[in-house]
Amino acid sequence: MGHPLIQYDVDDRVATITLNRPERLNALGADMREQLLAALERSESDPQVRVVTLTGAGRAFCSGGDVKEMNERRAAGAQIRRDGEVVPLRDRILLKLQTLAKPVIAAVNGVAAGAGMNLALGCDLRIASDKAAFGEVFVKRGLHPDWGGTYLLPRMVGTAKALELILFGDMVSAEEAYRMGLVNRLVPHAEFAEAAHEWAARLAEGPPVALRLAKRGVYRNLQADLASALEYESFAQQIVWSTEDAGEGIRAFVEKRPPLFQGR
């Protein structure tokens, strides 16, 4: 039996989901989409998990779709269909990343290309090794961007820069990705694994209810007017005000000590 395509580990209330096809640069082929979605759903229902980290095994984060498999499917006359298996799974993964009731960090250890880049963009935060690289390489294969690229990228870097990245399909360094706002943190590769875990563990110390509602509010309010956004903020604040964590956070501030949030 071969190794699992997706690894799932929990430590310090952080679930680490690892794309595990290093010999294919973690290309999204075979049963990876199904297993990735299952891992995300598992993390959401796991009471021991407060934060999710998505990363890749070996020297790549994710090289995108499996081009070799695409070639074989095209040779066999396969078509992309909305009612087929690949498209709904892809869409469900992207939607799950955004609606998952816990923060999701992409720990980009290496190349993130095509669908791999957009998978990283679909996460809430991104930390990258200085050996990482990013690219909307679809046009290089004669393909149209998918995995949410035309939606996510313009919202992060603006329309003109998004069109440049999509229409040329060039790879950009981790440093350039950081400068344009695609990456939240950039760290030397030798320190990357430790830094990524420490960042996630720090986030896991936060108040889960407040974090969940704040994440939901940001994505919801991207499509809302100011009045609707303010209304949501009032609604969310009323909910968190009644939690024990709010009381703990306020007391800790007054007592000049770090808060200890319990998630209730």
ZANUTI-737276 format. One record per residue (C-alpha): residue number from 1; residue in one letter; x, y, z. Coordinates in steps of 0.2 Angstrom, whole numbers. Layout:
% ZANUTI-737276
<r num="NUM" residuo="a" px="X" py="Y" pz="Z"/>
...
END
This chain:
% ZANUTI-737276
<r num="1" residuo="m" px="0" py="0" pz="0"/>
<r num="2" residuo="g" px="7" py="17" pz="-5"/>
<r num="3" residuo="h" px="9" py="32" pz="6"/>
<r num="4" residuo="p" px="-7" py="43" pz="10"/>
<r num="5" residuo="l" px="-9" py="57" pz="-2"/>
<r num="6" residuo="i" px="-14" py="68" pz="12"/>
<r num="7" residuo="q" px="-7" py="68" pz="29"/>
<r num="8" residuo="y" px="-16" py="74" pz="45"/>
<r num="9" residuo="d" px="-7" py="78" pz="61"/>
<r num="10" residuo="v" px="-12" py="88" pz="77"/>
<r num="11" residuo="d" px="0" py="97" pz="88"/>
<r num="12" residuo="d" px="-3" py="112" pz="100"/>
<r num="13" residuo="r" px="-21" py="113" pz="94"/>
<r num="14" residuo="v" px="-15" py="115" pz="76"/>
<r num="15" residuo="a" px="-20" py="103" pz="62"/>
<r num="16" residuo="t" px="-7" py="101" pz="49"/>
<r num="17" residuo="i" px="-14" py="95" pz="33"/>
<r num="18" residuo="t" px="1" py="90" pz="21"/>
<r num="19" residuo="l" px="-1" py="87" pz="2"/>
<r num="20" residuo="n" px="9" py="71" pz="1"/>
<r num="21" residuo="r" px="15" py="68" pz="-17"/>
<r num="22" residuo="p" px="32" py="74" pz="-17"/>
<r num="23" residuo="e" px="38" py="64" pz="-31"/>
<r num="24" residuo="r" px="25" py="74" pz="-42"/>
<r num="25" residuo="l" px="28" py="90" pz="-33"/>
<r num="26" residuo="n" px="11" py="88" pz="-24"/>
<r num="27" residuo="a" px="1" py="89" pz="-40"/>
<r num="28" residuo="l" px="-17" py="88" pz="-37"/>
<r num="29" residuo="g" px="-21" py="72" pz="-46"/>
<r num="30" residuo="a" px="-27" py="54" pz="-41"/>
<r num="31" residuo="d" px="-38" py="55" pz="-26"/>
<r num="32" residuo="m" px="-30" py="70" pz="-18"/>
<r num="33" residuo="r" px="-45" py="82" pz="-20"/>
<r num="34" residuo="e" px="-57" py="70" pz="-11"/>
<r num="35" residuo="q" px="-44" py="67" pz="3"/>
<r num="36" residuo="l" px="-40" py="85" pz="5"/>
<r num="37" residuo="l" px="-59" py="90" pz="7"/>
<r num="38" residuo="a" px="-61" py="75" pz="19"/>
<r num="39" residuo="a" px="-46" py="82" pz="29"/>
<r num="40" residuo="l" px="-53" py="100" pz="30"/>
<r num="41" residuo="e" px="-70" py="93" pz="36"/>
<r num="42" residuo="r" px="-61" py="82" pz="49"/>
<r num="43" residuo="s" px="-52" py="98" pz="55"/>
<r num="44" residuo="e" px="-68" py="108" pz="56"/>
<r num="45" residuo="s" px="-76" py="94" pz="67"/>
<r num="46" residuo="d" px="-61" py="91" pz="78"/>
<r num="47" residuo="p" px="-64" py="99" pz="95"/>
<r num="48" residuo="q" px="-45" py="98" pz="98"/>
<r num="49" residuo="v" px="-41" py="109" pz="83"/>
<r num="50" residuo="r" px="-42" py="128" pz="83"/>
<r num="51" residuo="v" px="-31" py="132" pz="68"/>
<r num="52" residuo="v" px="-27" py="123" pz="52"/>
<r num="53" residuo="t" px="-11" py="124" pz="42"/>
<r num="54" residuo="l" px="-10" py="118" pz="24"/>
<r num="55" residuo="t" px="7" py="113" pz="17"/>
<r num="56" residuo="g" px="17" py="102" pz="5"/>
<r num="57" residuo="a" px="29" py="88" pz="7"/>
<r num="58" residuo="g" px="46" py="89" pz="-1"/>
<r num="59" residuo="r" px="52" py="104" pz="-11"/>
<r num="60" residuo="a" px="35" py="110" pz="-17"/>
<r num="61" residuo="f" px="19" py="117" pz="-9"/>
<r num="62" residuo="c" px="9" py="112" pz="-24"/>
<r num="63" residuo="s" px="13" py="112" pz="-43"/>
<r num="64" residuo="g" px="-5" py="113" pz="-48"/>
<r num="65" residuo="g" px="-15" py="101" pz="-58"/>
<r num="66" residuo="d" px="-7" py="85" pz="-63"/>
<r num="67" residuo="v" px="-2" py="89" pz="-81"/>
<r num="68" residuo="k" px="2" py="71" pz="-85"/>
<r num="69" residuo="e" px="-15" py="65" pz="-80"/>
<r num="70" residuo="m" px="-23" py="79" pz="-90"/>
<r num="71" residuo="n" px="-13" py="73" pz="-106"/>
<r num="72" residuo="e" px="-19" py="56" pz="-103"/>
<r num="73" residuo="r" px="-37" py="61" pz="-100"/>
<r num="74" residuo="r" px="-37" py="72" pz="-116"/>
<r num="75" residuo="a" px="-30" py="57" pz="-126"/>
<r num="76" residuo="a" px="-44" py="47" pz="-120"/>
<r num="77" residuo="g" px="-57" py="60" pz="-125"/>
<r num="78" residuo="a" px="-62" py="66" pz="-108"/>
<r num="79" residuo="q" px="-71" py="82" pz="-106"/>
<r num="80" residuo="i" px="-72" py="94" pz="-91"/>
<r num="81" residuo="r" px="-91" py="94" pz="-86"/>
<r num="82" residuo="r" px="-99" py="103" pz="-72"/>
<r num="83" residuo="d" px="-108" py="87" pz="-67"/>
<r num="84" residuo="g" px="-92" py="77" pz="-66"/>
<r num="85" residuo="e" px="-81" py="74" pz="-51"/>
<r num="86" residuo="v" px="-66" py="86" pz="-53"/>
<r num="87" residuo="v" px="-75" py="102" pz="-54"/>
<r num="88" residuo="p" px="-87" py="100" pz="-39"/>
<r num="89" residuo="l" px="-73" py="94" pz="-28"/>
<r num="90" residuo="r" px="-62" py="109" pz="-33"/>
<r num="91" residuo="d" px="-76" py="121" pz="-29"/>
<r num="92" residuo="r" px="-81" py="112" pz="-13"/>
<r num="93" residuo="i" px="-63" py="114" pz="-7"/>
<r num="94" residuo="l" px="-61" py="132" pz="-10"/>
<r num="95" residuo="l" px="-78" py="136" pz="-2"/>
<r num="96" residuo="k" px="-73" py="125" pz="13"/>
<r num="97" residuo="l" px="-57" py="135" pz="15"/>
<r num="98" residuo="q" px="-67" py="151" pz="16"/>
<r num="99" residuo="t" px="-82" py="145" pz="27"/>
<r num="100" residuo="l" px="-72" py="133" pz="38"/>
<r num="101" residuo="a" px="-75" py="140" pz="56"/>
<r num="102" residuo="k" px="-56" py="140" pz="60"/>
<r num="103" residuo="p" px="-42" py="151" pz="53"/>
<r num="104" residuo="v" px="-33" py="142" pz="39"/>
<r num="105" residuo="i" px="-14" py="146" pz="36"/>
<r num="106" residuo="a" px="-5" py="141" pz="20"/>
<r num="107" residuo="a" px="13" py="137" pz="24"/>
<r num="108" residuo="v" px="21" py="138" pz="7"/>
<r num="109" residuo="n" px="37" py="129" pz="8"/>
<r num="110" residuo="g" px="41" py="129" pz="-11"/>
<r num="111" residuo="v" px="33" py="131" pz="-28"/>
<r num="112" residuo="a" px="15" py="135" pz="-28"/>
<r num="113" residuo="a" px="9" py="136" pz="-47"/>
<r num="114" residuo="g" px="-7" py="136" pz="-55"/>
<r num="115" residuo="a" px="-20" py="128" pz="-45"/>
<r num="116" residuo="g" px="-7" py="126" pz="-31"/>
<r num="117" residuo="m" px="-5" py="145" pz="-30"/>
<r num="118" residuo="n" px="-24" py="148" pz="-30"/>
<r num="119" residuo="l" px="-26" py="134" pz="-16"/>
<r num="120" residuo="a" px="-14" py="145" pz="-6"/>
<r num="121" residuo="l" px="-24" py="161" pz="-10"/>
<r num="122" residuo="g" px="-39" py="152" pz="-4"/>
<r num="123" residuo="c" px="-32" py="151" pz="13"/>
<r num="124" residuo="d" px="-35" py="165" pz="26"/>
<r num="125" residuo="l" px="-16" py="168" pz="29"/>
<r num="126" residuo="r" px="0" py="164" pz="20"/>
<r num="127" residuo="i" px="18" py="161" pz="27"/>
<r num="128" residuo="a" px="31" py="157" pz="14"/>
<r num="129" residuo="s" px="49" py="151" pz="14"/>
<r num="130" residuo="d" px="61" py="162" pz="4"/>
<r num="131" residuo="k" px="63" py="147" pz="-7"/>
<r num="132" residuo="a" px="45" py="148" pz="-12"/>
<r num="133" residuo="a" px="39" py="154" pz="-29"/>
<r num="134" residuo="f" px="21" py="158" pz="-36"/>
<r num="135" residuo="g" px="14" py="158" pz="-53"/>
<r num="136" residuo="e" px="-3" py="158" pz="-62"/>
<r num="137" residuo="v" px="4" py="147" pz="-75"/>
<r num="138" residuo="f" px="-12" py="142" pz="-83"/>
<r num="139" residuo="v" px="-9" py="152" pz="-99"/>
<r num="140" residuo="k" px="7" py="142" pz="-102"/>
<r num="141" residuo="r" px="-3" py="127" pz="-104"/>
<r num="142" residuo="g" px="-16" py="135" pz="-115"/>
<r num="143" residuo="l" px="-28" py="134" pz="-100"/>
<r num="144" residuo="h" px="-40" py="146" pz="-91"/>
<r num="145" residuo="p" px="-37" py="150" pz="-72"/>
<r num="146" residuo="d" px="-47" py="140" pz="-60"/>
<r num="147" residuo="w" px="-47" py="136" pz="-42"/>
<r num="148" residuo="g" px="-54" py="154" pz="-39"/>
<r num="149" residuo="g" px="-39" py="163" pz="-46"/>
<r num="150" residuo="t" px="-49" py="176" pz="-56"/>
<r num="151" residuo="y" px="-59" py="180" pz="-40"/>
<r num="152" residuo="l" px="-45" py="179" pz="-27"/>
<r num="153" residuo="l" px="-30" py="187" pz="-35"/>
<r num="154" residuo="p" px="-38" py="204" pz="-40"/>
<r num="155" residuo="r" px="-44" py="206" pz="-23"/>
<r num="156" residuo="m" px="-27" py="204" pz="-16"/>
<r num="157" residuo="v" px="-16" py="214" pz="-29"/>
<r num="158" residuo="g" px="-28" py="224" pz="-39"/>
<r num="159" residuo="t" px="-35" py="221" pz="-56"/>
<r num="160" residuo="a" px="-20" py="227" pz="-66"/>
<r num="161" residuo="k" px="-7" py="217" pz="-57"/>
<r num="162" residuo="a" px="-19" py="202" pz="-57"/>
<r num="163" residuo="l" px="-20" py="203" pz="-76"/>
<r num="164" residuo="e" px="-2" py="204" pz="-78"/>
<r num="165" residuo="l" px="1" py="188" pz="-68"/>
<r num="166" residuo="i" px="-13" py="179" pz="-76"/>
<r num="167" residuo="l" px="-10" py="184" pz="-94"/>
<r num="168" residuo="f" px="9" py="182" pz="-94"/>
<r num="169" residuo="g" px="9" py="167" pz="-82"/>
<r num="170" residuo="d" px="26" py="170" pz="-76"/>
<r num="171" residuo="m" px="33" py="164" pz="-59"/>
<r num="172" residuo="v" px="37" py="177" pz="-46"/>
<r num="173" residuo="s" px="49" py="175" pz="-31"/>
<r num="174" residuo="a" px="43" py="174" pz="-13"/>
<r num="175" residuo="e" px="51" py="191" pz="-10"/>
<r num="176" residuo="e" px="40" py="198" pz="-25"/>
<r num="177" residuo="a" px="25" py="189" pz="-19"/>
<r num="178" residuo="y" px="28" py="197" pz="-1"/>
<r num="179" residuo="r" px="30" py="214" pz="-8"/>
<r num="180" residuo="m" px="14" py="214" pz="-18"/>
<r num="181" residuo="g" px="4" py="207" pz="-3"/>
<r num="182" residuo="l" px="1" py="189" pz="-8"/>
<r num="183" residuo="v" px="11" py="183" pz="7"/>
<r num="184" residuo="n" px="9" py="189" pz="25"/>
<r num="185" residuo="r" px="26" py="183" pz="32"/>
<r num="186" residuo="l" px="42" py="178" pz="23"/>
<r num="187" residuo="v" px="55" py="168" pz="32"/>
<r num="188" residuo="p" px="72" py="160" pz="28"/>
<r num="189" residuo="h" px="70" py="142" pz="23"/>
<r num="190" residuo="a" px="80" py="135" pz="37"/>
<r num="191" residuo="e" px="68" py="143" pz="49"/>
<r num="192" residuo="f" px="52" py="140" pz="40"/>
<r num="193" residuo="a" px="45" py="124" pz="48"/>
<r num="194" residuo="e" px="47" py="131" pz="65"/>
<r num="195" residuo="a" px="41" py="148" pz="61"/>
<r num="196" residuo="a" px="25" py="142" pz="52"/>
<r num="197" residuo="h" px="21" py="131" pz="67"/>
<r num="198" residuo="e" px="24" py="145" pz="80"/>
<r num="199" residuo="w" px="13" py="157" pz="70"/>
<r num="200" residuo="a" px="-1" py="144" pz="69"/>
<r num="201" residuo="a" px="1" py="140" pz="88"/>
<r num="202" residuo="r" px="1" py="158" pz="92"/>
<r num="203" residuo="l" px="-16" py="160" pz="83"/>
<r num="204" residuo="a" px="-23" py="144" pz="92"/>
<r num="205" residuo="e" px="-21" py="154" pz="108"/>
<r num="206" residuo="g" px="-34" py="166" pz="103"/>
<r num="207" residuo="p" px="-52" py="166" pz="107"/>
<r num="208" residuo="p" px="-60" py="154" pz="95"/>
<r num="209" residuo="v" px="-78" py="161" pz="94"/>
<r num="210" residuo="a" px="-71" py="179" pz="91"/>
<r num="211" residuo="l" px="-59" py="172" pz="78"/>
<r num="212" residuo="r" px="-73" py="162" pz="69"/>
<r num="213" residuo="l" px="-85" py="177" pz="68"/>
<r num="214" residuo="a" px="-71" py="189" pz="63"/>
<r num="215" residuo="k" px="-66" py="178" pz="48"/>
<r num="216" residuo="r" px="-84" py="176" pz="43"/>
<r num="217" residuo="g" px="-86" py="195" pz="44"/>
<r num="218" residuo="v" px="-72" py="199" pz="33"/>
<r num="219" residuo="y" px="-77" py="187" pz="19"/>
<r num="220" residuo="r" px="-96" py="192" pz="21"/>
<r num="221" residuo="n" px="-92" py="211" pz="21"/>
<r num="222" residuo="l" px="-82" py="210" pz="5"/>
<r num="223" residuo="q" px="-99" py="209" pz="-4"/>
<r num="224" residuo="a" px="-108" py="221" pz="8"/>
<r num="225" residuo="d" px="-111" py="239" pz="10"/>
<r num="226" residuo="l" px="-106" py="249" pz="25"/>
<r num="227" residuo="a" px="-123" py="248" pz="34"/>
<r num="228" residuo="s" px="-124" py="230" pz="32"/>
<r num="229" residuo="a" px="-106" py="227" pz="38"/>
<r num="230" residuo="l" px="-109" py="238" pz="53"/>
<r num="231" residuo="e" px="-125" py="228" pz="57"/>
<r num="232" residuo="y" px="-115" py="211" pz="56"/>
<r num="233" residuo="e" px="-102" py="218" pz="67"/>
<r num="234" residuo="s" px="-115" py="223" pz="80"/>
<r num="235" residuo="f" px="-122" py="206" pz="79"/>
<r num="236" residuo="a" px="-105" py="197" pz="81"/>
<r num="237" residuo="q" px="-100" py="208" pz="95"/>
<r num="238" residuo="q" px="-116" py="204" pz="105"/>
<r num="239" residuo="i" px="-112" py="185" pz="103"/>
<r num="240" residuo="v" px="-94" py="186" pz="109"/>
<r num="241" residuo="w" px="-98" py="198" pz="123"/>
<r num="242" residuo="s" px="-108" py="184" pz="131"/>
<r num="243" residuo="t" px="-94" py="172" pz="130"/>
<r num="244" residuo="e" px="-82" py="167" pz="145"/>
<r num="245" residuo="d" px="-67" py="171" pz="134"/>
<r num="246" residuo="a" px="-73" py="190" pz="133"/>
<r num="247" residuo="g" px="-73" py="190" pz="152"/>
<r num="248" residuo="e" px="-56" py="182" pz="152"/>
<r num="249" residuo="g" px="-49" py="194" pz="140"/>
<r num="250" residuo="i" px="-55" py="209" pz="149"/>
<r num="251" residuo="r" px="-50" py="203" pz="166"/>
<r num="252" residuo="a" px="-32" py="198" pz="159"/>
<r num="253" residuo="f" px="-30" py="216" pz="152"/>
<r num="254" residuo="v" px="-35" py="224" pz="169"/>
<r num="255" residuo="e" px="-24" py="211" pz="178"/>
<r num="256" residuo="k" px="-9" py="214" pz="166"/>
<r num="257" residuo="r" px="-7" py="196" pz="162"/>
<r num="258" residuo="p" px="-9" py="185" pz="146"/>
<r num="259" residuo="p" px="-27" py="179" pz="143"/>
<r num="260" residuo="l" px="-31" py="160" pz="143"/>
<r num="261" residuo="f" px="-45" py="157" pz="131"/>
<r num="262" residuo="q" px="-55" py="141" pz="133"/>
<r num="263" residuo="g" px="-67" py="143" pz="118"/>
<r num="264" residuo="r" px="-83" py="146" pz="127"/>
END
